[in-house]
Amino acid sequence: MNLERLQRLLRERFEESRSRNPNYRLRAFARDVGLSPGALSELLSGKRRLTAKRALNVVDSLKCDPQERAEIFGASEFASETPMSFLRLQADVFSMVADSLHFALISLLRIEGIERLDAGELARRMRRSRKDVEIALERLVHLGFVTPVPDGQGYRCAEEHARTSDGVPSAAIRRAHAEGLERAREALLGLPVESRDFSSVTLPCAPARLAEIRERIRAFQDSLIREFETTASTAEVFRLQMQMFPLSHSSTEGATT
């Protein structure tokens, strides 16, 4: 196991969280990765080693992509015929799903006139760092979703989007949802009410009908896209996300006192 790579990844993820929330502390990070604050401090300083099982739990909590896992645990964790280029592809797909910036850039680049903007201007438009946008653009080009504009500094969406044959790891989807909730929190606190819409409803519902409700939600999302999606130059990129989860539980499993 590559302990130095795990330590570096822990520091990177902690700083990422701190950049989004300056009040985020090491104690909270330790809780999120399943370690005590003391154990995490000793791990970061090199005074503590982890068993393979414990390290795997930490990596799972960090929702690492396949390439990061390979760097930490070594090639023995993967089939010997698995090339690093394939792991890179898996990692790119993972990162694309996990960070909404990628889909936001694809949507933004579909708007008329946007292909003339370089990475710096796209970063200002998305209110993200230039480095984040450059990394995302490189990944989208590698996956075939975006192509550089010939003889220019801009980008455009590929005429036919690339498709990935592999299933998306559930860790990527969980990270994407968590990131979406953080973006929603930022919008709630930082945008005027006329620029956003937040609403919720609480109801008693039979759990057996959740699949039916999920289908209705998907149908509503599709109809919204058909009616309101536009690539006119006056458009901006919006995100609609919907969650439904139980507030009551018939079982005491996982209950707090």
N, C-alpha and C positions, 0 to 999 in steps of 0.2 A: 504494500500500500504506500502511495506517495503522500506522506504526511504534510510535506511542505505545500503541495498543491491544494490539499484540503484546507490548510491554514490560510492560504492566499484567497481561496474561494470564500471562506467564512468572512475574511476582512472585506472582500469586495461586496458581498451581499449586505453586510452590516452598513457599509458606507452608502450603498444604493438606498437602503431603507432610511438612513439618516438624511440623505439628500431630499427625500420626499417628505420626511417628517423630522424636523430638527429636534423634537422632544423625544425621539426614539432612543432608548438607552440600552446598554449592554445587557442589563437584567432582562429586559423584554425580549431581546434577541436570543438570549440563552433559553428562555422559556419556549420560544418559537422553534428552536432546533432540538429541544428535548434534553438540555443539559442544565446543570446547576450553574449559577453565575461563577462560582469558584472553579468548577471543572472547565468551563469555557475559557476563563482567563488563563488557566494553566495550559490548556491546549494551544491557545494562541501564542503563548510565550515559549512553547516547546517543552514544558515541564511535565506534560501528561501525554500519554499515548492512548489510543482507543483500540478496543478489540475490533475485529472485522465486522462483527454484528452491530456493535454500537456505531461504528463509522458508517455502515450502510443505513442505519436509522437516521443519522445526521444528514447524509446525502439525500435521502428520500424527503426529509423535511425541507431541504433547500430546493427540491424539485429540479435537480441537475439534469442537463440534457445528456444524450448518449456519449458525446465526445468528452464532456467533463467527467463522466463516470469512468471512461476508459483511461483518462489521464490520472485519476486518483487510484483506481484499483488495478490498472495495468491491462494489457491485452489478454491475459488469461481469463478475464471475465467475459470475453467475447469469443466467438468462433474464430479459429485461426485464419480462416479464409476471408474474414471481414476486413476489407481495406479501410485505412483511415479516411479515404475520400468518401466512402459510404457513411462512416460515422459523422463526417463533416456535413453531409447532406441531411442525415437524421437530426443533427444539432441545429442546422439552419431551419428545418421545418419546425422543430420544437420551439426555437426562439421566435419564429414568425408568429406562431399561434399564441405564445405566452405573452408577447408584448404587443399591445394594440397599435403601437406606432406604425407597424408594417401595413396593416389593413387601412389605417388612416392615410398613409402615404399613397397607397394604391388608389383610394377614393379621391384624394386631393389631386393626383396627377391626371385624373379623368376630366377635371374641370378645364374649360377652355382657357388657353393662355398660360396655364401653370407650367407647361413643359419648358418655358423660357427661363424658369427660376433655377438657380444653382442650389447646392446643398445648404449654404448659409441662409439664403432667402426662404427655403423650405423650412429650415429650423425655426426661423422667426415666425413663420406662418403657423407652425405647429406648436410654438412655445416650448420647444425642446432644445437640448444642446446640439450644437453642430456635430459634435462627435457621435452622439446617439443617432442622428439622422444619416450621417455618412456610413456608419456601420449597418444601419437598416437598409440603406440603398444598395450597398454592396451585397448584402444577403439576398435582396429581392432580385438583383441582376443575376446572381449565381443560380437562383431558383427559376429564373425565366419569367418572372412576373413584370419586370421593368427592364427597359433598354435605354442606354444613353442616347441622347439626341446627336446625330452625326454633325460634326463640325460645331459643336456647341457644348455648353456646360450643364444643360438641363437633362431631364429624363422624361420618358413617356411610358405609359402602360403598354405591355406587349399586346399585339393584336389578338393572340390566343393565349390565355393564361395557362401556365404550366400546371400539371396535375401531379399529385403525389399519390403513389399506390399504397404506401404504408399507412396504417392507422395512426392517428395522432395520440401520443402518450397521454394518459389521464393526468399526469403531473403537469404537463403543459397547459391543459385546459383549466386545471385548478389554479395555476398561477395566473392565467389570463383573467379568470373571474375575480381573483383577489385584486389584481391590478385595476380591473374595471371598477371595482368598488372604491378603490382609492381615488381614481380619477373622478368618480361621482362625488365623493366627499369634497375634493378640491373645487369642483363646479358649484356645489351647494354653498360653500363658504366664500367663494371668490367671484361668482358671476351674478349680475343683477337678475331678478326674478323673470324679467321679460326675455332673457336669453336662455332660459332653461325651464324644464317642467319636472317637478317631482310629485308623485302621488302614490298612494298605497291604499289597499283595502284589506280588511281582516274579516274572515268568514268561517263558519263551520263547514267542513267539506269531507266527504267520504274519501279516504286515502285510495280506495280502489279506482277512483275516477281521475287520479292524477295524470295518467297517460292520455286520457281524453282532453284534459285541460291543456296539457303540453301541445297536443296537436292544434288546438284552437289558438294558442299563443303563436305558434309557427305560422299558421294561416294568416293571422292578423299582421305579423311582421312582413310577410310576403305581399299582402295587399297594400301596406303602407309604402313599401319600396316601389311597387308598380305605380302608385298614384303620385308620389312626391319626389322621387329621385330625379335629379337633373344635373347636367354637366355645364349649365350656363355659367358664364364668367362671374356672375354675382353669387354663386353658390359657396357655401362653407361646408365643412365636414362635421356631421353630428354623429353621436353614438346613442342608440336606443338599446337599453339593456333591461331585462325583466327577470325578477327572481320570485320564486314561490317555494316556501318551506314551512314545515309545521312549527307552531309555537307551543302546542300541547303534545303530550306523549302518554300513551297508555302504559308504556313500560317505564320502570324506574332506572333503566340502564343509562348511564352517563349523567344522571341527575346530580345536581349540586345541592349542598346543604348550607 
